[in-house]
């Protein structure tokens, strides 16, 4: 076989693919098989089996020219593991990561090849994982933004991408913060947050009023920022940071407009400066006015109780 030729053999359950020829032609055939033929074949086999056995889609790697390789589906059988056992075994903490775990489990174990935002919220409830996202559409949009899922022909239905599958299967739990130590900040990507690794437990919410008890978004946001500061996790926040804290970690809807509106209408409460890790972002440092406002919220809540 010449260096310009490629031979690929793929076997996934009962489905087989074989192609040999010029590298570009074989790659085109392999892509067509992976993206179009394989999903259709899986659906056809699932519907034809009375037992509704699910055939998991195996990752199809790029094979170097001149090499021959046979790929056999070796996906682990999740049928003997509960959804809670799976989530716990992976060490997921943030709501976004848990959502991906639930989607992955339902596809690989229960055969749900696609889902809606309402289905995702039900996944949380069925697994008794709290808090379930109040705005599942926002979670879905974030997953789409990360290329973990994508919409199908029906724009309201979504399915896992190969990127999302790889994220779950290669997931490594983040280190748990030890008492008395300071959590190092990770370098930000374009729209990532330095607070993404925090969990609900890190915030010691039992010490503070229930965030849900406050009606206005402004009060909820200011209380959350105050709690993060008081628990020693930082006092500087970008718009992405606030959305991560409120939506991804605590399950409270927070749009960009709502967050920026609080920053703009209460400018004297913050010291603004360019985000050193994201040129398109601005950080807002809590000043005494913001801190005193949050303290008043907590005092007022205590009186009401």
N, C-alpha and C positions, 0 to 999 in steps of 0.2 A: 504494500500500500504506500503510495507516495505521500509526501508531506502536505500536498494540497487536497488529499482525500481524507474523509472521515467516515467511520463506521460506528453507529450507535445502536445499542440494543437496550430496551427498557421493558421491564415486566412488573406490573403492579396488580397483584391478584390475578384475575382472569384477563386482564388487559395487557396487550403486548404491542410494542412499537419497534420497528427495525428500519433503518435507512443507511444507505452506503452510497458514497459519491463525492462530488466536490464539496468542500467544507461549507461554503456559503449556502448551497442547495440543501445540505443535510440540516444545517442550523435553522433554515427557514421552515423545513418540514417538522423539525423538533418543536419549534415555537408554536406552529399551528396545532400540533398534537397536544402540547401542554395547555394551551389557552382555549382551544375550541373542542377538539375531539375527546380529550380525556374527561372534562367535566360532563359532556353529553353522555359518554359511555358509562360513567359512574352513576348518573341519574337513571339511565336505562336499566342497568343491572339492579339498582336498588328497588325500582318499581316492579321488576319482574320476580323478585324473591319474596316469598310469603313471609319469611322471617325478617324482612327489611334489614338485612345485614348491610352495614355501612362499609364501603371501601374507601380508606383514607387516601388522600392524594399525597404521594411522596414527592419530596423536593427533587427536581431534576437538575443536576449540576451541569455546568458547561464543561465539555470534555475536550481536551487538547487534541489538535489535529494529529492523525496517525495513530491514535489509541483506540482500543476497543474496550467497552465496559458494559457489564450487565448489572442493572439496578433492580433489586428485589425489595418489595415493601416490607420494612421491618418495624413499622410503627407500633409502639407499645399498646397493648390491650388495656383500655381504661375501664372496661366493663366491671372490673372487680373493685374499682375505687369510687367512692362517693365524690360528689362535686366539692364538698368541703375539704375532704382529704386531699384532693388535687390542689385546691387553692392554697391550703396550708403547706403542702409539700414544696410548692414553688416559692413560698416566702413573699407573695405579693403584699404590698402595703398600700400604695396609692390607689385611688378609685379607678384611675385610668388603667393601671396594670391589672387590677381585679376584673375590670370589665373585659379586657382582652382574654383573661384566663377563662371567664365564663363563656365567652363566645367560642373560644377554642374547644373547650370541653363539650359544649353542646353540639359542635360540628363533628368532632372526632369520635365522641362516645354515643351521642343520641341521634346523629345523622341529620341535624338541622343545618343544611348547607347554606341557608341565608336567613336573615332576620330583619326585623324593623326596630326602630327606637323603642317602641312600646314593648317588644319582645325582650329587649335588653333590660328594661326596668323590671320585667317579670322574672328574668333570670336571677336578679339580685334577691327578689322577694322569695322565690322558690328555694334559693340556697340559704335564706335567712341571713343574708349579709347586710349589715346596717352601717352607715346609712345608704339606702338605695338612692340613686341620682334623682333629684326632683325634676331636673331638665335633661332627660336622656338624649334629646336631640343635640344638646351641646357636647355631651360626651362623644356621641357618634361623629359630630363634625371634627372634633379634635383627633379622633382616630383616623378619619379620612385625611386630615391634614398631615398626619404622620405616615400616611400610605400603608397603614396596617389593615384597613378595610377599604372597599370601594363599592359604589352603587352598581346595580345591575340594570337590565332594561327597564324594570320598574324602579324609578328613582327613590322610592320609599323603602326598598329592600337592599340589604347590603350583604357582602360576603367577604371572608378573609382573603387577603392577598398573600403571596408567598413571603413578602416582607413581614407581615403579621405572624404567620406561622413560624418563621425563623426566630422572631422576637420571643415568642413563648418557649419554643423548644431550646433556645440558647440562653434563656433568662437566668441571670445570676442575682440572687437576693442582695439588696443593699445592706451594708453593715448596720447593725443596731447601735444606736447611740448609748454609750455607757454613762452612768451617773457621774456628774462632776467633770465631764469632759466637754470640750467644745467641738461641735460637728464641723469639719472642714467644708468650705463651700466649693461646689463643683463649678467648672467653667461653663458659662452659659452658651447655648446654641442660639440661633436667631430668635426663637420664640419660646425657649425653655426657661424655667425658673430655678433659682437657687434653693427654693423651698420645696421642690418637687419630691425630695426624699423624706420629708416629714410625714408622720402619721398622726392620727387623732390622739393616740396615747402620748405623743410628744408634747401636746398642747395642754395637758392636764385640765380639760374643760370642766371637770367637776368643781374646780375652785371658783368658777365664774358663772354669771347668769346664763341661762339657756339662750343661745343666739336666736333661736326660733321665736322667742317671746317678744322680740323687737319687730315692729311693723315696718319701719322705713329701711330701705337699703342702706342709706347713709349710716344709721345706727349699727346695723349688722356689720358693715365693713369696718367702721372705726373700732368696734369691740374686737373684731378678729385681729386687726393690726396691733392693737394694744396687748392682746393676749400673747401674740407672737413675740413682741418686745419683752414683756414681763417674764416669759419663759426662757429668755436668753437666746433666741434664735435670730435676732436681728431687728433693726428699726428702719431699714431702707427698703422701699417697695416700688417696683415698676408696675405697670398695668398688668403685665403677664403674671407677676408675682401674686397680685391680688386675686386674679382669676384662678390661679392654681390653688391657692389657699382656700378660697371660698367654694369653688365648684369641684375641683378634683379631689380635695382632701375632706372638705366638710359637707359637700353636697348641696350648697346653696347657689342658686343661679346668679351669675354675675356677668353681664355683658360689658363689652369694651366701653360703650356709651355711659353706662351706669358708673363704672369705676372712674373714668376720666371726668365725669361730671362732678363727683365728690372732690377730686383733686382740684378741679378748676374753680368750683364755687367756694372752696375753703382754702384758698391759696396761702393765707397767713399761717396755716397749721403745718405747713411743710416747707422744707428747704429742698429746692429742686436742683439737680445736676445731671450731666450726661452719664448714662450707664457705661462704665468702662469696658464691659464685655459685650455690649450691643449698641452700635452707633445709631441705630434707629429707635432706641428706647431711652426713656428718662426715668431716673430714680427719684423718689420722694421720701425724704427723711422726716420722721415724726418730730415735731417741735412741741413745746410746752402746751400750746393751745389744743392740739390734738389729744395729748395725754390727759389734760384736765377734762376735756369733753368726755372721753371714755370713762374716766373715774366718776364723773357725774352720772353717766348711764348706769354704772354698776351700783352706785349709792341709791339712785332712784329705784332700781329694780329691787334692792334689798328692802326699801320702805314698803313697796307694794306687796312683798311677801309677808 
